[in-house]
């Protein structure tokens, strides 16, 4: 069921892009922008489909606010190198509107989400961490920045559209790990890679994660590990999760800053992902492999 906030009229889209309604109608008739019909028979468009069209055809959004998007940060294209320091200042200052503008601008400039996450968002928090170590930033500023970034990721998720036949991917963090941002970024990157990705949330016991795998039977499971409680026998409990994924036919991807080489040597998984770009790469190849496997004709006995 479509939510009214996710749909916009052809007039809104035409004004947002800065083209005539007749040009927009022609693009719709050519199938370049998908349309839906309301109960009253009116033609509407999903914001996610409009954004996909804008990214694929290099259209300019002259009035993004008509699509429920923030106004652009400037008239000039915003690059990754320029976006990172701007985002640092916005997050430290608690300027959520500016932070949202920066990330949306980069997204509309056709930068892959995996690169935005690695080079701008994760990079910004690395810079904030350096400032904290030098007593140039306070803990509350970093925590507030994380909350802002998670909300922006949620807003961006609302503007993504998952294909009906996309394979299921689920994931989250273990008990005691409340860092939501890495797992949230993984969810969005996987959705952009063609997966029906859904985060289970943070601080989930291993037993609950295993149960989720057995009951939902995803094709991909991701685990983000930013913190491990001393009371958790991580390697042993991870082995149980790995077995559950193997039994369910799910590939297991894991990443996190606290996973040492010694720990990795004792763990079995499909891939270690040290960045969102590596997750994107592995997940894209897995999706292709599953698709080719499905298309391959079965051999007769």
Secondary structure per residue as TSV (DSSP state, phi and psi in degrees):
chain	resnum	aa	ss	phi	psi
A	1	X	-	360.0	130.5
A	2	X	-	-81.0	139.5
A	3	X	-	-90.9	140.1
A	4	X	G	-59.6	-31.5
A	5	X	G	-70.0	-16.8
A	6	X	G	-91.1	-7.4
A	7	X	E	-113.1	143.1
A	8	X	E	-133.0	158.0
A	9	X	E	-85.6	158.6
A	10	X	H	-56.8	-35.9
A	11	X	H	-63.3	-43.2
A	12	X	H	-60.7	-45.0
A	13	X	H	-65.2	-44.2
A	14	X	H	-59.9	-44.5
A	15	X	H	-68.2	-36.5
A	16	X	H	-65.5	-38.8
A	17	X	H	-85.2	-23.7
A	18	X	T	85.3	38.6
A	19	X	-	-127.9	170.7
A	20	X	-	-76.8	156.8
A	21	X	H	-65.8	-30.4
A	22	X	H	-67.0	-37.7
A	23	X	H	-65.6	-41.7
A	24	X	H	-65.1	-41.4
A	25	X	H	-61.9	-38.7
A	26	X	H	-63.9	-41.6
A	27	X	H	-63.4	-38.7
A	28	X	H	-66.3	-42.9
A	29	X	H	-64.4	-29.0
A	30	X	T	-82.1	-4.5
A	31	X	T	81.4	14.0
A	32	X	S	-75.4	-28.5
A	33	X	S	-128.4	122.8
A	34	X	-	-70.9	145.6
A	35	X	-	-127.6	158.7
A	36	X	E	-129.8	162.7
A	37	X	E	-111.9	134.4
A	38	X	-	-77.4	174.1
A	39	X	T	-60.0	-28.8
A	40	X	T	-86.9	2.1
A	41	X	S	88.6	8.1
A	42	X	-	-83.8	142.5
A	43	X	E	-79.5	130.8
A	44	X	E	-134.1	167.5
A	45	X	E	-132.4	142.3
A	46	X	E	-75.3	138.9
A	47	X	H	-59.0	-37.1
A	48	X	H	-61.1	-38.9
A	49	X	H	-71.0	-36.2
A	50	X	H	-65.1	-43.9
A	51	X	H	-64.5	-37.5
A	52	X	H	-62.6	-42.8
A	53	X	H	-63.0	-44.1
A	54	X	H	-61.1	-43.5
A	55	X	H	-68.4	-40.2
A	56	X	H	-75.9	-26.2
A	57	X	H	-111.3	6.2
A	58	X	T	57.6	35.4
A	59	X	-	-72.7	154.1
A	60	X	-	-101.4	136.3
A	61	X	-	-92.4	105.4
A	62	X	S	-83.2	-24.7
A	63	X	-	-138.0	71.1
A	64	X	G	-62.1	-24.2
A	65	X	G	-62.5	-21.9
A	66	X	G	-70.8	-15.9
A	67	X	G	-106.5	20.6
A	68	X	T	62.8	32.1
A	69	X	-	-111.8	155.0
A	70	X	-	-70.7	153.5
A	71	X	-	-63.7	151.0
A	72	X	-	-68.7	156.0
A	73	X	S	-70.6	-29.0
A	74	X	-	-164.3	173.9
A	75	X	S	-76.1	-23.7
A	76	X	S	-87.2	149.4
A	77	X	-	-58.4	139.2
A	78	X	-	-95.3	117.0
A	79	X	-	-88.2	167.8
A	80	X	H	-63.3	-43.9
A	81	X	H	-63.6	-38.3
A	82	X	H	-77.0	-32.5
A	83	X	H	-68.1	-34.1
A	84	X	H	-61.8	-54.1
A	85	X	H	-65.7	-32.4
A	86	X	H	-63.9	-39.5
A	87	X	H	-68.6	-38.3
A	88	X	H	-56.2	-49.9
A	89	X	H	-64.6	-38.7
A	90	X	H	-65.8	-42.7
A	91	X	H	-70.4	-42.3
A	92	X	H	-64.3	-33.9
A	93	X	T	-85.4	-2.7
A	94	X	T	69.7	23.1
A	95	X	-	-89.1	85.5
A	96	X	H	-66.5	-37.3
A	97	X	H	-62.2	-44.7
A	98	X	H	-67.5	-41.1
A	99	X	H	-60.1	-41.3
A	100	X	H	-65.0	-41.8
A	101	X	H	-58.6	-45.5
A	102	X	H	-60.8	-48.4
A	103	X	H	-68.5	-42.3
A	104	X	H	-64.8	-40.5
A	105	X	H	-57.7	-45.1
A	106	X	H	-66.1	-38.4
A	107	X	H	-63.4	-44.6
A	108	X	H	-70.6	-20.3
A	109	X	T	-80.8	9.5
A	110	X	T	74.6	15.8
A	111	X	-	-72.2	131.6
A	112	X	-	-58.4	144.9
A	113	X	H	-59.3	-35.7
A	114	X	H	-60.5	-39.2
A	115	X	H	-73.5	-39.9
A	116	X	I	-59.3	-43.8
A	117	X	I	-64.3	-45.5
A	118	X	I	-72.2	-53.7
A	119	X	I	-85.0	-26.6
A	120	X	I	-107.0	-57.6
A	121	X	I	-71.5	-57.0
A	122	X	I	-62.8	-38.1
A	123	X	H	-62.5	-39.6
A	124	X	H	-63.3	-42.3
A	125	X	H	-71.0	-27.9
A	126	X	H	-65.5	-42.5
A	127	X	H	-65.3	-39.5
A	128	X	H	-63.9	-39.0
A	129	X	H	-62.3	-39.5
A	130	X	H	-64.0	-40.6
A	131	X	H	-66.0	-37.7
A	132	X	H	-63.4	-42.8
A	133	X	H	-62.7	-28.5
A	134	X	T	-94.7	11.1
A	135	X	T	61.9	30.1
A	136	X	S	-102.6	-1.1
A	137	X	S	-147.4	150.2
A	138	X	-	-100.7	159.1
A	139	X	H	-57.4	-40.8
A	140	X	H	-62.4	-31.2
A	141	X	H	-68.4	-40.0
A	142	X	H	-66.7	-44.0
A	143	X	H	-64.3	-43.7
A	144	X	H	-63.3	-39.8
A	145	X	H	-61.2	-39.0
A	146	X	H	-62.2	-43.5
A	147	X	H	-63.0	-41.3
A	148	X	H	-62.1	-46.3
A	149	X	H	-62.7	-40.3
A	150	X	H	-63.8	-40.9
A	151	X	H	-64.6	-38.4
A	152	X	H	-66.2	-40.5
A	153	X	H	-61.1	-39.6
A	154	X	H	-64.4	-42.0
A	155	X	H	-61.1	-41.5
A	156	X	H	-68.1	-36.0
A	157	X	H	-59.6	-37.9
A	158	X	H	-63.6	-20.8
A	159	X	T	-98.7	2.3
A	160	X	-	-93.6	152.2
A	161	X	-	-127.4	127.2
A	162	X	-	-91.6	133.5
A	163	X	-	-65.5	144.3
A	164	X	T	-55.1	-34.7
A	165	X	T	-99.4	15.5
A	166	X	-	-65.0	141.9
A	167	X	-	-71.8	147.9
A	168	X	E	-78.7	134.4
A	169	X	E	-132.1	134.7
A	170	X	E	-132.6	162.6
A	171	X	E	179.6	-179.5
A	172	X	E	172.5	-153.6
A	173	X	E	-125.2	161.1
A	174	X	E	-83.7	168.3
A	175	X	T	-54.6	130.9
A	176	X	T	92.0	-13.4
A	177	X	-	-99.0	103.7
A	178	X	-	-102.4	10.0
A	179	X	-	-78.3	102.9
A	180	X	H	-82.5	-28.5
A	181	X	H	-60.9	-48.2
A	182	X	H	-59.1	-43.1
A	183	X	H	-68.6	-36.1
A	184	X	H	-65.5	-41.3
A	185	X	H	-63.6	-40.6
A	186	X	H	-60.1	-41.4
A	187	X	H	-59.5	-47.0
A	188	X	H	-68.3	-39.4
A	189	X	H	-63.2	-41.8
A	190	X	H	-66.4	-38.1
A	191	X	H	-63.3	-39.8
A	192	X	H	-68.6	-26.3
A	193	X	T	-81.7	2.3
A	194	X	T	100.2	13.0
A	195	X	-	-100.7	150.7
A	196	X	E	-87.8	78.7
A	197	X	E	-92.3	132.7
A	198	X	E	-135.3	122.4
A	199	X	E	-76.2	137.2
A	200	X	E	-85.4	-11.7
A	201	X	E	110.9	-165.1
A	202	X	E	-115.3	163.8
A	203	X	E	55.2	52.6
A	204	X	E	-102.7	130.8
A	205	X	-	-60.3	148.9
A	206	X	H	-56.2	-38.6
A	207	X	H	-60.8	-37.6
A	208	X	H	-70.9	-37.5
A	209	X	H	-63.3	-41.5
A	210	X	H	-63.2	-41.1
A	211	X	H	-63.7	-40.9
A	212	X	H	-61.2	-40.6
A	213	X	H	-64.0	-46.1
A	214	X	H	-64.9	-37.6
A	215	X	H	-83.6	-35.8
A	216	X	H	-95.3	-20.8
A	217	X	-	50.2	60.8
A	218	X	-	-73.7	163.4
A	219	X	S	-90.1	-15.7
A	220	X	E	-143.3	136.1
A	221	X	E	-128.2	129.5
A	222	X	E	-114.8	145.5
A	223	X	E	-129.9	120.4
A	224	X	E	-100.5	126.0
A	225	X	-	-123.8	101.3
A	226	X	S	-106.9	-15.4
A	227	X	-	-156.1	140.0
A	228	X	-	-126.4	122.5
A	229	X	-	-66.0	141.4
A	230	X	T	-59.3	-26.2
A	231	X	T	-78.2	-8.8
A	232	X	-	-94.4	129.1
A	233	X	-	-85.0	82.5
A	234	X	H	-59.4	-49.5
A	235	X	H	-60.9	-43.5
A	236	X	H	-66.0	-45.9
A	237	X	H	-71.9	-31.8
A	238	X	H	-64.7	-36.2
A	239	X	H	-60.7	-36.3
A	240	X	H	-67.8	-39.7
A	241	X	H	-65.3	-40.3
A	242	X	H	-61.8	-41.5
A	243	X	H	-64.4	-41.3
A	244	X	H	-62.1	-40.4
A	245	X	H	-66.7	-41.2
A	246	X	H	-63.4	-42.3
A	247	X	H	-65.1	-33.2
A	248	X	H	-87.4	-5.6
A	249	X	T	76.2	28.1
A	250	X	-	-104.1	135.3
A	251	X	E	-76.0	140.2
A	252	X	E	-113.4	114.6
A	253	X	E	-109.3	135.2
A	254	X	E	-136.2	145.3
A	255	X	E	-155.1	159.3
A	256	X	-	159.3	148.3
A	257	X	T	-73.1	-16.6
A	258	X	T	-96.3	0.0
A	259	X	-	-82.7	106.8
A	260	X	-	-81.3	164.8
A	261	X	H	-61.2	-36.8
A	262	X	H	-62.9	-40.9
A	263	X	H	-67.9	-42.4
A	264	X	H	-61.4	-35.6
A	265	X	T	-65.6	-17.7
A	266	X	T	-102.6	3.5
A	267	X	-	-113.4	147.4
A	268	X	-	-116.5	121.6
A	269	X	-	-151.8	174.4
A	270	X	S	-75.0	-42.5
A	271	X	E	-159.8	143.9
A	272	X	E	-92.7	130.8
A	273	X	-	-117.2	104.3
A	274	X	S	-86.2	-1.8
A	275	X	S	-155.3	165.2
A	276	X	H	-69.8	-27.0
A	277	X	H	-69.3	-37.2
A	278	X	H	-69.7	-37.5
A	279	X	H	-61.0	-44.8
A	280	X	H	-59.3	-45.2
A	281	X	H	-64.8	-49.5
A	282	X	H	-62.2	-43.2
A	283	X	H	-67.4	-37.9
A	284	X	H	-64.6	-43.6
A	285	X	H	-65.7	-38.4
A	286	X	H	-64.3	-42.6
A	287	X	H	-61.3	-41.7
A	288	X	H	-64.0	-42.1
A	289	X	H	-62.4	-43.6
A	290	X	H	-66.0	-38.1
A	291	X	H	-66.7	-44.0
A	292	X	H	-66.3	-35.8
A	293	X	H	-64.2	-36.8
A	294	X	H	-71.7	-34.3
A	295	X	H	-78.7	-24.5
A	296	X	S	-65.4	131.8
A	297	X	-	-69.0	143.9
A	298	X	-	-74.4	139.0
A	299	X	-	-75.8	139.3
A	300	X	-	-78.1	143.3
A	301	X	-	-82.5	360.0
